[in-house]
Structures are given as C-alpha cells and as structure tokens.
Amino acid sequence: MFSRWFALWGAFFLVLLFGEGVQAQAPDAKARIILGKAEFPINEYYTISFSLSGAPLERYSAFPDLEGFKKSGKSSTTTTRIVNGQSSSELTITQRYAAYDEGEFVVKPFTMTVNGLTIRSPGATLTVKTQPATTSVPATPPPAPAQEAPGIGLLDQLFGKPKPQEYMEPKDNAFLALVPDKTTIFTGEGVHIGLYFYLTPADQGLLAFHNFAGQLPDILRQLRQPTAWEESFDEQEIYPETVVAGGKTYLRYRLYEAEFYPLNAQPLVFPEVALQMIKYRIAKKPEAGLDNRLAGYKTYRTTARTIPVRVLPPHPLRDQVPVGNYQLREAIDRTTFRTGQPFTYSFIVEGEGNLSTLNAPQPPQSRPRLEIYGPDVQQELKRQSGRVGGSKQFRYRLVPTKPGPVPLDSLFSLIIFNPTTARYDTLRPEIAPQVQGQKQAGAAFHARPDDPFYQQVLTSADNTLQPVDAYAAVRRYANIILGALLILAGIGWWRGRRVEP
C-alpha cells in the first residue's frame, strides 16, 4: 500500500516537473516598434521599424504617415541564431521617410498590428538639420470616381432629359514590365526580378488599380521558378516612385520583387503575365458639374523573358561551393592566450549572395594542440534597394592544450566562387594567436569573465574533495531510513488490528 502511494506521488511530481518544462519551451510571438534617431540631416532618412520574433510574419498594418515626410521605400532584415542546436529568428521591417524641409516635427503616438499583436509607440520629436539635398514631390493621388451630380432629376423635369454624353478613349503611355538586373547568371548567382507598372504623371487621372490583391496570387504563381531558391521582399504597400526612362519621366509602382538563385543550369523562364487596370474614357463635350469620365477596363501584359544559367567552371568541389560576392571578417575575444584557457573565435562571412548555402568551415580531425567546440551560427539577412545580402557568423570555442602558435588559417577556410570575377577564391583567417604556458601549475581552467554562471557559481563553489562512493553512501542511508519507516508503519497497522473488537 505504501509503495503504491509512493509511486503515484512520484509520477505526479514528474508530470508537474516535465510538463511545465515543455510548456515553458513553447515560443511566444513578440513584436516591438523601433524608432530611428531623433536628429539627422535632411539628406538622410528617418526610420520606423518593427521587429517580430517567435513566429513567421503573416500580416502587418501600414506604417504611419508622418506630416512633413514622404515614405521612401522599405527594407527587411532577418537575423537567425543557432546556439547549441536551438534556432531562433527575428525579422525586422524598416520604413524609410524622407523629409521635405528642415525644422522640428512631431511624430504623434501610433499603433501597429503585427500578426494580430497590437504594438504601440509613444512618438517622438524630430529635428531635421540643414544639409543640401534634393527631395521629390509626392505623386498627386488619382481623382475620386465619378459621382452623379446632385439635383439632376429636378433639371430633367424642368428642361427634359439631357442627351447621353459621348466619350472617347484617350491614348495612355502606361505599360507593365518585368525587369531583371542581369541578362545571364551562373548557377547559384542571384538575379533580382522586379514587376513594375509605369505611367506618366498625365495618365494618373486616366488609370487606377482594380482588385490588385485578387490578381496578385495568380501573377506570383506564374513567376515562381521550380529550379531556383527565392528570397522575396516583404512589401505590402504600393506607392509611386519618380523615375526617368528614355529621357521621359514616369511614375513607377513596384508590384513585386524577389531575388532568385538557380539551383542548377536550367534557364529561368518567366512567362507573360497580365494585369487588369481601370481606365477612364473622357467625355467629348465636358459639362460643368459632371465628372465627365466613364470607367472601363484595360489589360496590360509583360514581355516573356528567359535568363540563361551558366555552369560554374571546373572544380573538385563545384557542387558544394557557395556563390556570391563575399568577404571575411574575423573577431576574437582575447589578446593574450594560455594553455587551458578557452577563447572564442568568430569566422564572419559578409556580402551579397544566398547566405543559406553557406556551410560552417570544418576544421581537420587531426589537431593535437587544440580542442574545438561549436560552431554557434548567427545569420543576418537584409533585403534593401533591390539587393539581398548580409552576414553569417560561425562562432567557435577553442581550448589550446599546448603552447605555441594556433594555425587558424589551416583550421578554418571557405572556398567561394565570385560571379563578378568568375573565379574561385578562398577565405582564410589572418589572425594568428600565440599561446603561452600557464603561470600557475594545475590551473587548467579559468572562469570566463563575461559568463554570469561562472561568476556567480563556479568562483564560490566548494572545492573540497569528496569520496568517490559518496552518492552510494547517501543511497544506502536513504534505504535504511525508508526500511525503518516501513517497519514502523507495519507495527502500527498490526497494533491497530489488535485493538479492534
């Protein structure tokens, strides 16, 4: 009976212990707003960002409109960390604002909704300093749709029903274009694809978007490439940009953009895609008090494009070599090194390319002077101004076991292919630590000054030697006490039975 209750209570505590642990590990989505610096020259952007961690981005509300500023594009940054096999990601979307003039401006408190989470900002007071700069004038919004003039029924009764207006369809200079930034690429090299709608400022009153949200999914389905890795840009707002093409000024609307990285030598084929727009016809004889327009529809189409993909030059590891314009940046957490004293070395690859294909440099198995642990991986991906790049950091923990030089250049290296020069290159460390012997005998390990666990626990721990069989003795005493309690319980039960009539 006692053992059964003991087992039940033990199972109950195990469920509480491990059940709570599993729930605590479940990630929760967190979002916050980040405001840019409050003082800046007029030729720099002011920024408002939000970051999201613990969940993928599904939807978010529009960034606020600021008085005295014009929205001037967005960028996104994805930071991925892998520590001890546990991965976490944080996405940051940044909206840029261009100031029209110098002076002080007030950003009123505002809220945004990210994945259903409401996040608030208290606002700020901005100071735009004097700097020579050229700012663009915001595009004039399209006119409101046609409405029937008030009182027209009364006029019909007095003067008779007027003749219906006659309309004509003016010629527009708008077009839909799929624009790649390269005409040919290597396998693994990125190509930026942008889907844009162009129109002249004079055409703004003639054209308007029609059910764009309903047309976009089919357009994206046609632009998908089954043989390429896609990095899409997180844009949810459509706004005009003033550009000059062929000596003519246009308003350009960015409808979609992405970076494609071909996985093999098959060409990237982009078919013709269509976009339906509202186009107004103009009355031949305009009348006062009427809109003098009649809404209709017009379909614009892109030109089909094919981008050839070239095979990489011969190389023993051609199928494993990452492709991109990369540079190496190193970091180390010490300036002096001793045997048994761990240090951290970071191998950081920066530049433009598909960072997901970058694998950690693998040191050789034979390294008699060194113990190597890791790496911990952190990736930061940026999408901005039609470019995709960032950095990927591989952080290793090294413990030298013998004095002498540490040949990092022979331990860590990464072969890459540079598509700009069409050549292979090897990223190698330049840092060369020199390890010295220990000052004190027997000091095989030292606490890291930046590790709170070692600061609070290890330095104050009892270093008295304990017998090897200490845990066996504790188990033996516990069994003796448990047996004595069982005997007492049995005696109590036996005496209770004798007392019963």
C-alpha positions in Angstrom: 0.0 0.0 0.0 2.8 2.4 1.0 4.8 1.6 -2.2 1.7 2.2 -4.4 1.1 5.7 -2.9 4.9 6.4 -3.2 4.8 5.5 -6.9 1.7 7.6 -7.5 3.1 10.7 -5.8 6.4 10.3 -7.7 4.6 10.1 -11.0 2.6 13.2 -10.1 5.7 15.2 -9.4 7.3 14.0 -12.6 4.3 15.2 -14.6 4.4 18.6 -12.9 8.1 18.9 -13.4 8.4 17.8 -17.1 5.0 19.0 -18.1 5.8 22.6 -17.0 9.2 22.4 -18.7 7.7 21.5 -22.1 5.2 24.4 -21.8 7.9 26.9 -20.9 9.9 25.9 -24.1 7.0 26.8 -26.4 8.0 30.0 -28.2 5.7 33.1 -28.0 5.5 35.7 -30.7 6.9 39.0 -29.6 6.8 42.3 -31.5 8.1 45.8 -30.8 8.5 49.2 -32.5 11.9 50.8 -33.1 12.2 54.5 -33.8 15.2 56.0 -35.6 17.4 58.7 -34.3 15.7 62.0 -33.5 18.3 64.3 -35.0 19.5 63.9 -38.6 20.4 66.0 -41.7 17.8 66.4 -44.4 19.8 64.2 -46.8 19.3 61.2 -44.5 16.2 59.1 -43.9 14.2 58.9 -40.7 13.2 55.3 -40.0 10.4 53.4 -38.2 10.9 49.7 -37.7 9.1 46.8 -36.1 10.7 43.5 -35.1 9.0 40.1 -34.8 10.4 37.0 -33.1 8.9 33.7 -32.2 6.7 33.4 -35.3 6.8 33.9 -39.1 5.4 37.1 -40.5 1.8 36.7 -41.7 0.5 40.2 -42.0 1.1 43.7 -40.6 -0.7 47.0 -40.8 0.6 50.0 -42.7 3.3 52.2 -41.3 2.0 55.7 -40.2 2.1 58.7 -42.5 4.2 61.5 -41.0 3.5 65.1 -41.6 6.4 66.8 -43.4 7.8 63.4 -44.6 7.4 61.2 -47.6 7.6 57.4 -47.5 10.6 56.3 -49.4 10.8 52.5 -49.5 11.2 49.7 -47.1 13.8 47.1 -46.2 13.7 43.9 -44.2 16.4 42.2 -42.1 16.2 38.6 -40.9 18.5 37.5 -38.0 18.8 33.8 -37.4 20.8 32.4 -34.4 21.7 28.7 -33.8 23.1 28.1 -30.4 23.6 24.6 -29.1 21.3 23.3 -31.8 18.5 25.6 -30.9 17.4 28.0 -33.7 15.7 31.4 -33.2 14.9 34.1 -35.8 14.0 37.8 -35.7 12.5 39.7 -38.6 12.8 43.5 -38.8 10.8 45.6 -41.3 12.1 49.2 -41.7 10.1 52.0 -43.4 12.2 55.0 -44.6 11.0 58.6 -44.5 12.4 61.5 -46.5 11.9 65.0 -45.0 10.6 67.8 -47.2 12.3 70.6 -45.3 14.4 71.4 -42.2 12.9 72.1 -38.8 11.2 70.3 -35.9 8.5 67.8 -36.5 6.3 65.8 -34.1 5.7 62.1 -34.5 2.4 61.5 -32.8 1.8 58.3 -30.7 0.7 55.5 -33.0 -0.1 51.8 -33.0 0.6 49.0 -35.5 -0.7 45.4 -35.8 1.7 42.6 -36.5 0.3 39.1 -36.8 -2.7 40.2 -34.7 -0.5 41.7 -32.0 -1.0 45.4 -31.2 2.2 47.3 -30.6 2.3 51.0 -29.5 4.9 53.8 -29.8 4.9 56.9 -27.7 6.0 59.0 -30.7 9.0 61.4 -30.8 10.1 65.0 -31.6 12.4 65.1 -34.7 14.9 67.7 -35.6 15.9 67.9 -39.3 19.1 69.7 -39.7 20.2 71.8 -42.7 22.0 69.9 -45.4 22.0 70.3 -49.2 19.6 67.7 -50.6 17.0 67.2 -53.3 13.6 65.9 -52.3 11.0 64.5 -54.6 7.4 65.8 -54.6 4.8 63.2 -53.8 2.6 62.0 -56.6 -0.8 63.5 -56.9 -3.4 60.9 -55.9 -5.9 59.8 -58.6 -9.2 61.7 -58.8 -12.2 60.2 -57.0 -14.5 58.0 -59.1 -17.3 59.6 -61.0 -20.4 60.6 -59.0 -23.8 61.7 -60.2 -24.3 65.5 -59.8 -27.0 66.5 -57.2 -30.3 67.9 -58.4 -30.1 66.3 -61.9 -33.5 64.7 -61.5 -35.1 68.2 -61.0 -33.4 69.5 -64.1 -34.7 66.6 -66.1 -38.3 67.6 -65.0 -37.9 71.2 -65.9 -35.9 71.0 -69.2 -36.3 67.4 -70.3 -33.8 64.6 -70.0 -30.4 65.6 -71.5 -28.7 63.7 -74.2 -26.3 61.0 -73.1 -22.6 62.1 -73.1 -20.3 60.8 -75.8 -16.9 59.5 -74.6 -13.6 58.9 -76.2 -10.7 56.8 -75.0 -7.5 58.8 -74.9 -4.2 57.1 -75.6 -2.1 56.4 -72.5 1.7 55.9 -72.1 1.4 53.2 -69.4 3.0 49.7 -69.5 3.7 46.7 -67.3 7.3 45.4 -67.2 9.2 42.5 -65.7 12.7 43.8 -65.2 15.8 41.6 -64.3 19.0 43.2 -63.3 21.1 40.7 -65.2 20.8 39.0 -68.6 22.8 35.9 -67.8 23.9 34.4 -64.5 26.0 31.5 -63.0 24.4 28.6 -61.1 23.8 29.8 -57.5 24.2 33.5 -58.5 21.3 35.8 -57.6 19.2 37.8 -60.1 16.8 40.5 -59.0 13.4 40.4 -60.6 11.0 43.3 -60.3 7.5 43.6 -61.6 6.7 47.3 -62.2 3.8 49.3 -63.6 4.8 52.6 -65.3 2.6 55.5 -66.2 3.3 59.2 -67.0 2.1 61.9 -64.5 -0.5 62.9 -67.1 -2.1 59.4 -67.0 -2.9 59.5 -63.3 -6.4 60.7 -63.9 -7.0 58.0 -66.6 -5.8 54.9 -64.7 -6.5 53.2 -61.3 -5.7 49.8 -59.8 -8.5 47.3 -59.9 -8.7 44.3 -57.4 -4.9 44.1 -57.3 -5.0 41.9 -54.2 -7.1 39.4 -56.1 -4.9 39.4 -59.2 -1.5 39.1 -57.4 -1.7 35.4 -56.3 -2.1 34.3 -59.9 0.7 36.6 -61.0 3.1 35.2 -58.3 2.2 31.6 -59.2 3.2 32.2 -62.8 6.5 33.9 -61.8 7.6 31.0 -59.4 10.7 29.1 -60.5 10.8 25.4 -59.5 14.6 25.3 -60.1 15.6 28.3 -58.1 15.8 29.5 -54.4 13.6 32.5 -54.0 14.1 35.4 -51.5 11.1 37.7 -51.8 10.9 41.2 -50.5 8.4 41.9 -47.8 6.5 44.8 -49.4 2.8 45.2 -48.7 2.2 48.8 -49.8 2.2 50.1 -53.4 3.4 53.7 -53.8 4.7 55.6 -56.8 8.4 56.4 -57.4 9.5 59.0 -59.8 12.0 57.6 -62.4 13.4 58.7 -65.7 13.4 56.2 -68.6 14.4 57.1 -72.1 14.5 60.8 -71.2 10.9 60.6 -70.1 9.5 61.0 -66.5 7.4 58.1 -65.2 5.7 57.2 -62.0 6.7 53.6 -61.2 4.7 51.3 -59.0 6.6 48.3 -57.6 4.2 45.4 -57.5 6.6 42.6 -56.7 10.3 41.9 -56.4 12.4 38.9 -55.4 15.9 37.5 -55.7 16.2 34.2 -57.5 19.2 31.8 -57.1 19.2 29.0 -59.7 20.0 25.6 -58.2 21.1 24.0 -61.5 21.9 25.1 -65.0 18.3 25.1 -66.3 17.4 28.6 -67.5 14.9 30.8 -65.6 11.8 31.2 -67.7 9.3 34.0 -66.9 6.1 33.8 -68.9 3.9 36.7 -70.0 1.8 37.9 -67.1 -1.2 40.2 -67.3 -2.6 43.0 -65.0 -6.1 44.5 -65.4 -6.5 48.2 -64.6 -9.4 50.6 -64.6 -9.1 53.1 -67.4 -11.5 56.0 -67.8 -12.9 57.3 -71.0 -13.3 61.1 -71.3 -16.4 63.0 -72.4 -16.1 64.6 -75.8 -18.1 67.6 -74.6 -17.4 68.1 -70.9 -20.2 69.6 -68.9 -20.0 71.6 -65.7 -21.0 69.7 -62.5 -20.3 66.3 -64.0 -17.3 64.0 -63.7 -17.1 63.7 -67.5 -15.5 60.2 -67.2 -16.7 56.7 -67.8 -14.9 53.8 -66.1 -13.8 50.8 -68.2 -11.0 48.2 -68.1 -7.7 47.7 -69.9 -5.3 44.8 -69.6 -1.5 45.3 -69.6 0.9 42.5 -70.3 4.6 41.9 -69.7 7.1 40.6 -72.2 8.2 37.0 -71.6 11.8 36.6 -70.5 14.3 33.8 -70.3 17.6 34.2 -68.3 20.3 31.7 -69.3 22.2 30.0 -66.5 25.9 29.1 -66.9 27.6 26.2 -65.2 30.4 27.0 -62.8 34.0 26.4 -64.0 35.5 23.0 -63.2 36.5 22.5 -59.6 36.7 19.4 -57.3 34.0 20.9 -55.0 32.0 22.7 -57.6 28.6 21.4 -56.4 29.4 22.5 -52.8 31.0 25.9 -53.3 28.8 28.9 -52.3 28.4 31.6 -55.0 28.5 35.3 -54.1 30.5 38.5 -53.5 31.7 37.6 -50.0 34.4 39.0 -47.7 35.8 37.6 -44.5 35.6 39.5 -41.2 37.2 38.0 -38.0 36.6 38.5 -34.3 38.4 37.1 -31.2 37.6 37.8 -27.6 41.2 37.8 -26.2 44.5 39.4 -26.8 46.6 37.0 -24.6 46.4 33.2 -24.8 47.5 30.5 -22.4 47.1 26.7 -22.3 43.9 25.5 -20.9 42.4 29.0 -21.2 39.4 28.9 -23.7 38.8 31.7 -26.2 36.2 32.4 -28.8 36.9 32.9 -32.5 34.3 34.2 -35.0 34.5 33.5 -38.7 32.1 36.0 -40.3 31.2 36.0 -44.0 29.7 39.2 -45.3 28.4 40.3 -48.7 25.7 39.6 -51.3 24.6 36.1 -52.1 22.4 33.2 -50.9 23.6 33.0 -47.3 21.6 29.9 -46.7 24.1 27.9 -48.8 27.0 28.9 -46.6 28.1 25.9 -44.5 30.4 26.2 -41.5 34.1 25.7 -42.1 35.0 22.2 -40.9 38.4 22.0 -39.2 40.5 18.9 -39.8 40.2 15.9 -37.5 43.9 16.0 -36.6 44.6 18.9 -34.3 46.8 17.8 -31.4 47.4 21.2 -29.9 43.7 22.3 -29.8 40.2 21.4 -28.7 37.5 22.9 -30.9 33.8 23.2 -29.9 30.9 24.6 -32.0 30.1 26.4 -34.0 27.2 28.6 -32.9 25.6 30.2 -36.1 24.0 33.6 -36.5 22.7 34.8 -39.8 21.5 38.3 -40.6 19.8 38.7 -44.0 19.0 42.2 -45.4 16.7 43.0 -48.4 17.1 46.6 -49.4 17.2 48.6 -52.7 16.9 45.6 -54.9 19.8 43.8 -53.1 19.9 40.7 -50.9 22.9 40.2 -48.6 24.0 40.4 -45.0 26.3 38.3 -42.9 26.7 34.8 -41.4 28.7 34.3 -38.3 30.3 31.0 -37.2 31.5 31.2 -33.6 33.9 28.6 -32.3 35.1 27.9 -28.8 38.8 26.8 -28.7 40.9 25.5 -25.8 44.7 25.2 -26.5 46.3 22.3 -24.8 50.0 23.1 -25.7 51.9 26.4 -26.0 52.8 27.7 -29.5 51.1 29.3 -32.5 47.4 28.4 -33.3 47.2 28.0 -37.1 43.7 29.3 -37.7 44.4 29.7 -41.4 44.8 26.0 -41.8 41.9 25.1 -39.4 39.2 27.4 -40.9 38.8 28.2 -44.6 35.9 28.6 -47.0 36.1 28.2 -50.8 33.7 30.5 -52.7 33.0 31.4 -56.3 32.9 35.1 -57.1 30.5 35.7 -60.1 31.9 39.2 -60.7 35.4 37.9 -61.4 34.2 34.4 -62.5 36.9 32.9 -60.3 37.2 30.7 -57.2 38.6 32.2 -54.1 39.4 31.0 -50.5 38.5 33.0 -47.4 41.3 32.4 -44.8 41.8 33.8 -41.3 44.6 36.3 -40.8 44.6 36.3 -37.0 47.5 34.2 -35.6 47.1 33.7 -31.8 50.3 32.8 -29.9 49.6 30.5 -26.9 51.9 30.7 -23.8 52.2 28.2 -20.9 50.3 28.5 -17.7 51.6 30.9 -15.0 50.5 28.5 -12.2 50.7 24.8 -12.2 47.4 22.9 -12.2 45.4 25.9 -13.4 43.7 24.0 -16.3 40.6 26.1 -16.5 39.6 29.7 -15.8 36.1 31.2 -15.5 35.1 33.4 -18.4 34.6 37.0 -17.1 31.6 37.5 -19.3 29.7 34.4 -18.3 27.3 35.1 -15.4 27.2 31.4 -14.4 30.9 31.1 -13.8 30.9 34.5 -12.0 28.1 33.6 -9.5 28.5 29.8 -9.0 31.9 28.4 -10.0 34.0 31.0 -8.3 32.2 30.5 -4.9 31.8 26.7 -5.2 33.3 24.4 -2.5 36.5 22.7 -3.9 36.8 20.2 -1.1 37.5 16.7 -2.4 34.7 14.2 -1.9 34.9 10.4 -1.7 34.2 8.6 -4.9 31.4 6.5 -3.3 29.7 9.5 -1.6 26.5 9.0 -3.6 26.4 5.3 -2.9 26.6 6.0 0.9 23.8 8.5 0.6 21.7 5.9 -1.2 22.4 3.3 1.5 21.4 5.6 4.3 18.2 6.6 2.5 17.3 2.9 2.1 17.9 2.2 5.8 15.6 5.1 6.8 12.9 4.0 4.3 13.1 0.5 5.7 12.7 1.7 9.3 9.7 3.8 8.3 8.1 0.7 6.6 8.7 -1.4 9.8 7.1 1.3 12.0 4.1 1.5 9.6 3.7 -2.3 9.8 3.9 -2.3 13.6 1.3 0.5 13.8 -1.0 -1.4 11.4 -0.6 -4.7 13.4 -1.4 -2.9 16.7 -4.4 -1.2 15.2 -5.8 -4.6 14.2 -5.3 -6.0 17.8 -7.2 -3.0 19.3 -10.2 -3.6 17.0 -13.1 -5.5 18.8 
